[in-house]
Amino acid sequence: MKTPVVLKFGGSTFPTHGAYDELARGLDERIRSEARPMAVVVSAMHGETEGLRGRLHEVNRKPEAATGAGLLTTADLVSAHLLATALHRRGRSATVLAGHQLGLTTNASFLWARVVDTDPAPLRKALSEHEVVVVPGGQAVDGEGRPTWLGKNSSDLSALAVARAVGSRVCEIHSDVDGIYTSDPHLISGAQMLPRVSYNMAALMSLYGAKVLHRRSVQLALRHRIEIVLRHNRAPYGTGTTISGVGTQTAAVVFDQRSLVLDYPDDAHADSAHHAFHLEGLDTVRLNRRPSVAVVGGYVDTEALQRKHGVKAGRAAGVPVAEVRGSKVTMHVAPGSEDAVRLAQRLHDAMDFPAASRTGVRVEA
């Protein structure tokens, strides 16, 4: 069997049900031109996961994590089957491998699980029998076979895990942003495309809130030297940024309006909270110049998590905005989400995007 093509398509790929047929057409054309099997990781349609989250909380305001993992992952599964049936309509052999069939085993942190073992056999067998294997993003199981979720926006991580399992040296990530920019191009005017970015720089930007890639997916790519190619999710699927061992660190302004800075009475409380978030598999940044923790990306019940670990709840202080200049990161805190956009624009306007050295990361706030 030829080495499979590994592709990932984010939720913005599917604004309507008709988009599944559009993607199936593009995949059909690529199969004709390359004659290689494909593993295609897909996310849920926009809003589907959050719709399920809302229904879950209507029934129980504080649902068990295991229940959340079992329900929320079904949105991606629906998306996978819709793409598979669109491929069937075009005469292509396609099957879906859900989390319990995939060969990915995680720890028992149900909503922010980490992969601890990978069995490549199920994927390789399915790819030997079908032209396309569709994988719902973010799904896996723990050691007891219970459904786990790799976290919000974790389809990237699924795609890199699939690439590793099938021996692919390249993984293509398709989204509505065709690469890594010096800031969010949807919100910040003048944001510039970065054509080549190192693994370390991509992971750093993801840690502080860049929404293009899941940080752990970059770390997995680095460990196994899998090149990540970022592409647009609409025909002709243009290539933007390539992430590999080659790339110049640069300047950027990174933020996510859903991220949150929590202030604590002193450093000891902030350290305890940072440790608790880390135990749950969440990306957080401990600010150096104040007793604060930045929780990146949102969709986290911070009060419940802190209560679970016996940590005094922090006070919401605003939205973190990271000014990245090579290896040096300065964290600013904006009062609200709109303030964060205005602050990011001012910081970006003041940058000249100089080359930077590859020294250790320093965070200031």
C-alpha positions as CSV (number, residue, x, y, z in Angstrom):
1,M,0.0,0.0,0.0
2,K,1.3,3.5,-0.9
3,T,1.8,5.8,2.1
4,P,-1.7,7.4,2.7
5,V,-2.4,11.1,2.4
6,V,-3.5,12.5,5.8
7,L,-5.8,15.5,5.7
8,K,-7.8,17.4,8.3
9,F,-10.8,19.6,7.7
10,G,-12.1,21.9,10.4
11,G,-15.7,22.7,11.3
12,S,-15.7,25.9,9.1
13,T,-15.4,23.6,6.1
14,F,-19.0,22.6,6.6
15,P,-21.3,25.7,6.8
16,T,-24.0,23.7,5.1
17,H,-24.7,20.1,4.3
18,G,-23.9,20.7,0.7
19,A,-20.3,21.4,1.7
20,Y,-19.8,17.7,2.3
21,D,-20.5,17.0,-1.4
22,E,-18.1,19.8,-2.3
23,L,-15.3,18.3,-0.3
24,A,-16.1,14.8,-1.6
25,R,-15.7,16.2,-5.1
26,G,-12.2,17.6,-4.2
27,L,-11.2,14.3,-2.6
28,D,-12.4,12.4,-5.6
29,E,-10.2,14.5,-7.9
30,R,-7.2,14.0,-5.7
31,I,-7.7,10.2,-5.6
32,R,-7.8,10.2,-9.4
33,S,-4.5,12.2,-9.6
34,E,-2.5,10.6,-6.8
35,A,-3.9,7.0,-6.6
36,R,-3.2,6.9,-2.9
37,P,-5.5,6.0,0.0
38,M,-6.6,8.9,2.3
39,A,-7.2,9.3,6.0
40,V,-9.4,12.3,6.4
41,V,-10.1,13.8,9.9
42,V,-13.1,16.0,10.2
43,S,-14.6,18.3,12.8
44,A,-18.3,18.9,13.5
45,M,-20.2,21.5,11.7
46,H,-20.0,24.9,13.2
47,G,-22.1,25.2,16.4
48,E,-23.0,21.5,16.6
49,T,-20.7,20.7,19.6
50,E,-21.7,23.8,21.5
51,G,-25.4,23.0,20.8
52,L,-24.9,19.6,22.4
53,R,-23.1,21.3,25.3
54,G,-26.0,23.6,25.8
55,R,-28.5,20.7,25.8
56,L,-26.4,18.8,28.3
57,H,-26.3,21.7,30.7
58,E,-30.0,22.2,30.4
59,V,-30.5,18.8,31.8
60,N,-27.7,19.0,34.4
61,R,-25.8,22.2,35.2
62,K,-22.8,20.2,36.4
63,P,-22.6,17.1,34.3
64,E,-20.0,14.4,34.9
65,A,-17.0,14.7,32.6
66,A,-17.5,11.1,31.3
67,T,-21.0,12.0,30.2
68,G,-19.8,15.2,28.5
69,A,-17.1,13.2,26.6
70,G,-19.6,10.6,25.5
71,L,-22.1,13.2,24.2
72,L,-19.9,16.0,22.8
73,T,-17.8,13.7,20.6
74,T,-21.0,12.6,18.7
75,A,-21.0,15.9,16.8
76,D,-17.8,15.0,15.0
77,L,-19.0,11.5,14.4
78,V,-22.1,12.8,12.5
79,S,-19.8,15.0,10.4
80,A,-17.6,11.9,9.5
81,H,-20.6,9.9,8.4
82,L,-21.9,12.8,6.3
83,L,-18.6,13.0,4.4
84,A,-18.5,9.2,4.0
85,T,-22.0,9.1,2.5
86,A,-21.0,12.0,0.2
87,L,-18.0,10.0,-1.0
88,H,-20.3,6.9,-1.5
89,R,-22.5,9.0,-3.7
90,R,-19.4,9.6,-5.9
91,G,-18.6,5.9,-6.1
92,R,-15.7,6.0,-3.7
93,S,-15.1,3.3,-1.1
94,A,-15.1,5.0,2.3
95,T,-15.6,4.0,5.9
96,V,-15.6,5.7,9.3
97,L,-13.4,4.8,12.2
98,A,-14.9,6.2,15.4
99,G,-12.9,6.7,18.6
100,H,-13.4,3.2,20.0
101,Q,-12.3,1.7,16.7
102,L,-9.3,3.9,16.0
103,G,-6.6,2.4,18.2
104,L,-5.9,5.6,20.2
105,T,-5.9,5.0,24.0
106,T,-5.8,7.9,26.4
107,N,-5.7,8.6,30.1
108,A,-9.0,9.0,32.0
109,S,-9.1,12.8,31.9
110,F,-12.4,12.6,29.9
111,L,-12.7,16.1,28.5
112,W,-9.0,17.0,28.0
113,A,-7.5,13.5,27.5
114,R,-3.9,12.8,26.5
115,V,-3.0,9.9,24.2
116,V,-0.9,7.3,26.0
117,D,-0.8,4.5,23.4
118,T,-1.4,4.1,19.6
119,D,-2.2,0.9,17.9
120,P,-1.7,1.5,14.1
121,A,-3.3,-1.8,13.1
122,P,-7.0,-0.7,12.8
123,L,-6.1,2.3,10.6
124,R,-3.8,0.3,8.4
125,K,-6.3,-2.4,7.9
126,A,-9.1,0.0,7.0
127,L,-6.8,1.9,4.6
128,S,-5.9,-1.4,2.9
129,E,-9.6,-2.1,2.3
130,H,-11.0,1.4,1.4
131,E,-10.0,4.4,-0.6
132,V,-10.9,6.8,2.2
133,V,-11.0,6.3,5.9
134,V,-12.9,9.2,7.6
135,V,-12.0,9.9,11.3
136,P,-14.1,12.0,13.6
137,G,-11.7,14.5,15.3
138,G,-11.0,14.5,19.0
139,Q,-12.3,11.0,19.7
140,A,-10.5,8.2,21.6
141,V,-11.1,5.8,24.5
142,D,-9.4,5.3,27.9
143,G,-7.9,2.0,29.1
144,E,-11.3,0.7,30.0
145,G,-12.8,1.5,26.6
146,R,-14.8,4.5,27.8
147,P,-15.2,7.4,25.4
148,T,-12.7,10.3,25.9
149,W,-12.3,13.7,24.2
150,L,-9.0,15.2,23.4
151,G,-10.4,18.7,24.1
152,K,-11.9,21.6,22.2
153,N,-10.4,22.1,18.7
154,S,-8.5,18.8,19.0
155,S,-9.0,17.5,15.4
156,D,-5.5,18.7,14.7
157,L,-4.2,16.4,17.3
158,S,-6.2,13.5,15.9
159,A,-4.8,14.2,12.5
160,L,-1.2,14.1,13.7
161,A,-1.9,10.9,15.6
162,V,-3.3,9.4,12.5
163,A,-0.2,10.5,10.4
164,R,2.1,8.9,13.0
165,A,0.1,5.7,13.0
166,V,0.2,5.3,9.2
167,G,3.8,6.4,8.7
168,S,3.0,9.6,6.8
169,R,5.7,12.3,6.9
170,V,3.3,15.1,6.0
171,C,0.0,16.1,7.5
172,E,-2.3,18.7,5.8
173,I,-4.5,20.9,8.0
174,H,-7.3,22.7,6.2
175,S,-9.2,25.6,7.7
176,D,-10.7,29.0,6.9
177,V,-7.2,30.5,7.6
178,D,-4.6,29.2,5.2
179,G,-1.6,29.6,7.5
180,I,-0.1,31.3,10.5
181,Y,-0.2,35.0,10.5
182,T,1.5,37.7,12.6
183,S,-2.0,38.1,14.3
184,D,-5.5,37.0,13.7
185,P,-6.2,38.1,10.1
186,H,-10.0,38.1,10.7
187,L,-9.6,40.8,13.4
188,I,-6.3,42.6,12.9
189,S,-5.6,44.7,9.8
190,G,-2.1,44.3,8.3
191,A,-1.6,40.8,9.6
192,Q,1.1,39.1,7.5
193,M,1.3,35.4,6.4
194,L,4.4,33.5,7.7
195,P,5.3,31.0,4.9
196,R,7.6,28.9,7.0
197,V,7.4,28.5,10.8
198,S,9.5,26.2,13.1
199,Y,7.8,23.7,15.3
200,N,8.9,25.6,18.4
201,M,7.5,28.9,17.2
202,A,4.2,27.3,16.1
203,A,3.9,25.6,19.6
204,L,4.7,28.9,21.3
205,M,2.0,30.8,19.4
206,S,-0.5,28.1,20.0
207,L,0.2,28.2,23.7
208,Y,-0.7,31.9,23.9
209,G,-3.9,31.6,21.9
210,A,-3.2,31.3,18.2
211,K,-6.3,29.4,16.9
212,V,-4.7,27.9,13.8
213,L,-3.3,24.8,15.5
214,H,-3.7,22.7,18.6
215,R,-0.5,23.0,20.6
216,R,-0.1,19.3,21.4
217,S,-0.5,18.5,17.7
218,V,2.7,20.6,17.0
219,Q,4.5,18.9,19.8
220,L,3.6,15.5,18.4
221,A,4.7,16.6,15.0
222,L,8.1,17.7,16.4
223,R,8.6,14.4,18.2
224,H,8.0,12.4,15.1
225,R,9.3,14.9,12.5
226,I,6.0,15.1,10.7
227,E,5.8,18.2,8.5
228,I,2.5,20.2,8.9
229,V,1.2,21.9,5.8
230,L,-1.6,24.5,6.4
231,R,-4.0,24.9,3.6
232,H,-7.3,26.6,2.8
233,N,-10.4,24.5,3.1
234,R,-12.0,25.5,-0.2
235,A,-11.0,24.6,-3.7
236,P,-8.3,25.0,-5.0
237,Y,-7.1,24.3,-1.4
238,G,-4.2,26.7,-1.6
239,T,-1.1,26.2,0.7
240,G,-0.1,28.9,3.2
241,T,2.3,28.0,6.0
242,T,4.6,25.0,6.3
243,I,5.6,24.0,9.8
244,S,8.8,21.9,10.1
245,G,12.3,22.0,11.7
246,V,13.1,25.0,9.4
247,G,11.7,28.4,10.1
248,T,12.7,31.8,11.5
249,Q,11.2,33.0,14.7
250,T,9.4,36.3,14.3
251,A,7.3,38.9,15.9
252,A,3.5,38.5,16.4
253,V,0.6,39.5,18.6
254,V,-1.4,36.4,19.8
255,F,-4.7,36.4,21.5
256,D,-8.0,34.5,21.8
257,Q,-11.0,36.5,22.9
258,R,-12.3,33.5,24.9
259,S,-9.1,33.2,26.9
260,L,-9.1,34.5,30.5
261,V,-6.7,35.8,33.1
262,L,-7.4,34.8,36.7
263,D,-5.9,36.8,39.5
264,Y,-5.0,35.2,42.9
265,P,-4.2,36.6,46.3
266,D,-0.5,35.6,46.1
267,D,2.0,33.5,44.2
268,A,1.3,30.4,46.2
269,H,-2.4,30.4,45.2
270,A,-1.5,31.1,41.6
271,D,1.0,28.3,41.5
272,S,-1.6,25.8,43.0
273,A,-4.1,26.8,40.3
274,H,-1.6,26.5,37.5
275,H,-0.7,23.0,38.7
276,A,-4.4,22.0,39.0
277,F,-5.1,23.2,35.4
278,H,-2.0,21.3,34.2
279,L,-3.2,18.1,35.9
280,E,-6.4,18.4,33.9
281,G,-4.4,18.7,30.6
282,L,-5.3,22.3,30.0
283,D,-3.0,24.9,28.4
284,T,-2.4,27.7,31.0
285,V,0.4,30.3,31.3
286,R,1.7,31.4,34.7
287,L,2.4,35.1,34.6
288,N,5.6,36.1,36.2
289,R,5.1,39.6,37.4
290,R,1.7,39.1,39.1
291,P,0.0,36.2,40.9
292,S,-2.1,35.3,37.8
293,V,-2.8,32.4,35.4
294,A,-4.0,32.8,31.8
295,V,-6.4,30.0,30.8
296,V,-6.1,29.8,27.0
297,G,-8.9,29.1,24.6
298,G,-12.1,29.2,26.8
299,Y,-14.7,26.4,27.1
300,V,-13.4,25.6,30.5
301,D,-15.5,25.6,33.7
302,T,-12.6,27.2,35.7
303,E,-14.6,27.4,39.0
304,A,-15.5,23.7,38.9
305,L,-12.0,22.6,38.1
306,Q,-10.5,24.7,40.9
307,R,-13.1,23.4,43.3
308,K,-12.2,19.8,42.3
309,H,-8.6,20.3,43.2
310,G,-9.3,22.3,46.4
311,V,-7.9,25.5,44.9
312,K,-9.3,29.0,45.8
313,A,-11.0,30.3,42.8
314,G,-9.2,33.1,41.0
315,R,-10.8,36.5,40.1
316,A,-11.5,37.1,36.4
317,A,-9.2,40.0,35.4
318,G,-9.5,40.2,31.6
319,V,-8.3,38.7,28.3
320,P,-4.6,38.0,27.8
321,V,-2.8,39.5,24.8
322,A,0.7,38.1,24.1
323,E,3.3,40.3,22.4
324,V,5.8,37.8,20.9
325,R,9.2,39.0,19.7
326,G,11.2,36.0,18.9
327,S,11.8,34.1,22.1
328,K,10.6,36.9,24.4
329,V,6.9,37.0,25.3
330,T,5.3,40.0,27.1
331,M,1.8,39.3,28.3
332,H,-0.7,42.2,28.5
333,V,-4.2,42.0,30.0
334,A,-7.2,43.7,28.4
335,P,-10.4,44.3,30.4
336,G,-12.6,42.6,27.8
337,S,-12.8,40.9,24.5
338,E,-13.3,44.1,22.4
339,D,-10.5,45.8,24.4
340,A,-8.3,42.8,23.5
341,V,-8.8,43.4,19.8
342,R,-8.0,47.2,20.1
343,L,-4.9,46.5,22.2
344,A,-3.7,43.8,19.8
345,Q,-4.1,46.2,16.8
346,R,-2.1,48.8,18.6
347,L,0.7,46.4,19.4
348,H,0.7,44.9,15.9
349,D,0.9,48.4,14.3
350,A,4.0,49.2,16.4
351,M,5.9,46.0,15.3
352,D,8.6,45.9,12.6
353,F,8.7,42.1,12.7
354,P,12.5,41.7,13.3
355,A,14.4,38.4,13.1
356,A,14.9,36.9,16.5
357,S,17.3,34.5,18.2
358,R,16.4,31.0,19.3
359,T,16.9,31.5,23.0
360,G,14.7,30.2,25.8
361,V,11.2,31.7,26.2
362,R,10.7,34.5,28.8
363,V,7.3,35.6,29.8
364,E,6.6,39.0,31.3
365,A,3.4,40.5,32.6
